[in-house]
Amino acid sequence: MTPVQHFSGRAPGKINSTLWGSWVVSSEKIKVYFSGDGGYSGTFIALGDRYGPFDIAFVEGGAYNADWSEVHMFTNETVQASIDLKAKVLFPIHWSKFDLSIHPWDEPIIHFSKEAGRRNVNISTPMISEVFDLTNLPKNPWWEALRN
């Protein structure tokens, strides 16, 4: 378990009484980072320096809003976090499955794709529930067929 910037506590009187964390999973064959839920901070640089480079980083970047900027990342921050983590592949998470913010459901992936292309970041974009392996990561823009 590694640090992430977020608050904790969903019950009255229980604010910040439990941990909120991210995860590093490492073996001789692969290094994986999973951000969980959190905002952008310098923690990603520290984690990249200490545990990176990562083969793949699952990093949140949806349900963003200016009022939640310390606990949910904007898409450009997600791409920056993957760079800070020294990830070979960014797997954007925390978008489209649940509609938690005021932006359109597909706005995050549209922005991820543009920002990743602009910054030369390799992203993987499987469809929700798609089974895949890490040697053949999906890059299909499936959301485009669902746009109205």
Summary of the structure (lengths in Angstrom):
residues: 148
radius of gyration: 15.2
end to end distance: 40.2
largest distance: 46.2
contacts: 426
relative contact order: 0.14
helix: 26%
strand: 18%
